[in-house]
Amino acid sequence: MISNHSSFKIFKEEYKKYIWALALTIIGFISSKIILPLLDYSNYINTKNRFVQNLSNDEEYLLKKLELLNDYLTIDNDFNKVVVIGLAVLLGAVIFSYLHNKKKIDFYHSLPITRINLFFIKYFLGIAIALPIIIVSHLLLYGIFSILLGGNIIAFKEVLEAVFIDIVFFIVIYSITVFANILAGNTIIGIILSGVLLNLFSIMILVIFSLSDIFFSQVIDLGYIFDYQLKYNPIICYLGLKNNLDYFSITSINFSKFNILSMYILITLIITIINLILFKIRKSEKASVCISFKYAKTILKYLGVCIGAVLVGVIFYLISNSIFALYLGVILGCIILHCLVEIIYDFDFRAIFKNWYSIIGCFVICCLIIFSYQFDIFKRIDYVPSIDKIENVDINIYNDSEEAKNIQSQDVIQAALELHKEYLESTIEKNKYSTENIKIKYKLKNGSILVRYIGIDYPNLEDEEIPNKNNLLSKIINDKEYIKKAYSILYRTDIKEDDITTFIYDNSGNSDESKDNFKYDNKKLIENIKKDIEQNGIYTVNEEVLFSIRFYIERSWEYEIVNNSYTINISNKYKNTLNYLESLNIYPEDIKIEDVDYIYDENKNLNIKDEDGIKKVLSDYKLRNLLGFEVYKKPIQLILVDKQGVEININISEELYKQLEESYKSK
C-alpha cells in the first residue's frame, strides 16, 4: 500500500532537484518587483529634487511619475508578466522533460507511487516553486512602497487582484506547456508545440480574416475578431489585461475581468484533467519520438499543414492579387509543409515523402476551406439578422462623422435592416471596391457581432438600384439618438477652440481658398449648425446641399473621440448657419453697397435699384465669395453696375432669382 508519507517524501526530493529553478525564479521577480521599481523611485526623487532646486512646481508630471510607480504593484506591470510567462513555460518544459528520456521514465515508474500521484507531484512542483515567490514579491514591494510613498500608494485590494491574476495566468500557461510536453516525445518539440498551442487561436483568426479579406473585403468586415485574442489567447489576454481593459478594444466587445478569469480557471481544470488522462496512458517507449500519441500526430499534421498552406496561399495572393496564385501557394504549401512535418516526425530526411497520399488529403481540406469563402457556401454575405435578435447597432456613413455606437432606437435599426436587405436584393456588384460605404455593426443578443458594408454611391435623387435608399438614410441620419452619437462635436463643450480647424468644401470636394483671409468663430459656427440640424434635420441628397463644412479635431484622443473629422452638409434651409457666415461681412474689396448704381440681368427682366434689393443680391453673392467657390448648382448671372458705370458679373442662387422676379419683373 502506498502511503501519503512516500508521496510527500518524493515531492521533497524532487523539490531539491529544482533549487536552481527556484533561484532563477527569485532572480526574475527581484528584477521585476524590486530592482526596477526602486530604480524608478530613485529617478522620481531626483526629478522632485531638481524641481525644488529650479523652483519649478510641475505637480502634474510628478503625479504621473507616482502613477507609474504604483503600476509596479498592479496588473499594469508588463515586465512582471513577461517573467511570469517565461517562468511558466520553463518550469512546464523542464519538470516534465523526463518523459522524453526512457531511462528516467523507467526510474520514476519504479517508485512506490501510482501514476496519478506521480503526475500531481510533478504538476504541483512547478506551482510550488513559483507561487510563493509571486505572492512574497508583491507583498514585499507593497511594504517597501508603503514606507517610501506613504499616502500616495494604491489600495491593497489592487495588489491582491494583481497577485490573483498572476497566479491564474501562470497556472494556465504552465498547464498548456505541460500538455504540450506530454504530447511530445522530445523537449525541443515540446517547447515549440507549447508556443503553437498558446497562440493557436490567433493563428486561426489570421486564416479566417485573411480569407474574408480576399473574398468579402467590400461586404464583410472581420477586423473586430482580432479583439477576441484579448480573451482567447492566454498570452495576449494576460499582457493586455489592464486596469482599464477596454483600452485594447476598439469594437466595444464586453470583456469583464471576472468573465475572463472564470473562463481561464475552467480551462485550466479541463486541461489538467486531460493532462492526467494522457499521463496515465502514455507509454514509456514513446520517449524520444516526436509525438507520443498516434492520433495526435495525425491531427497535428493536418492542422499544421492546412493552416500553414492556406497562409502560404494568402501570401502568394497578396504578391500577385490573383486567385490562381492563391491556389498555387496552397499546393506548394501543402507539399513543402507536409514533407517538413514527416521529416520532423521521423527525425529522418528519408521520410520526406512518407504518407504522400495525405498531401492530397491536406490539399482537399484547404480547397474546401477556400471554396466555402470563394463561393460563399455558408451564405455569409446574404445573412441579415432579424430585428428581435439585435441588441444594438453601430453605424458609420461614408466616414463623414463619428461612428454612432450602441444605437438602440428601433426606428434606426429597422431602417438599417431594410437598407441592408434592399442592397442585397439589388443588382449592385457586391464585392466591388468603393470608397463610399455605409458600415453597420450588428450586436446580437447572444453576444455575436456582425459587421457589414453597404457599398452604395453618395445619395442622389435618382437611384434605380435602391429607390428607397434616400428615405431610409434620412430616417437613420435624422434620428435624435444617431445625431447625438455621430455628431458628438455639436454637443461637446469641453473641446478647446484652438483644437478645432474648419474647412468648407463645395460639392466637387474643393476646399475654400479664402479661409486664410478671415477667422471663423468655430464655437458659434457649431452652435448655429446644431440649431439648424435640430430644426431642419441633416441633408444627404446632393441637390439639397449647397456646400459642406468639415471640422477637424486636433488631439482627438484627449477627448476620447475616435474619428477626428466631421463633415456636415449645409442646406439652403440652414438659415442660422448661412446668416452667421454672411454676418462675417466679407465683401469683395471692389464692391460696396454705396458704390452700386443698379443691378440687372441680361434679358432685361430685372432692374434692381432700391437699397433693399441690392442688399439681398450682395448678401447672396457675398456667401459665394466668402466660400471662395461656386456653391450653386444652377447659378444665375446678373450684372452689377457701379456709379462709374463699370459692370461686374456676379452669380446668385436660382432661389433668390425667383424671389427677385416676383418683386422686380414688372419694374
QUIFEN-V548684 format. One record per helix or strand. SS is the DSSP state (H for helix, E for strand). FROM is the first residue (numbers start at 1). TO is the last residue. Records with the same first field share a line. If there is no record, write none. Layout:
SS: FROM-TO  FROM-TO
//
This chain:
H: 4-17  19-53  59-71  78-95  97-100  102-109  115-152  156-183  187-198  200-215  223-232  234-240  245-248  257-281  284-286  294-320  323-346  349-351  357-374  387-389  410-425  469-477  480-486  488-490  497-499  515-517  522-536  542-544  556-559  575-582  593-595  611-627  654-664
E: 184-184  220-220  291-291  390-397  404-407  438-444  449-454  500-505  511-511  545-553  565-571  596-600  607-608  636-642  647-652
//
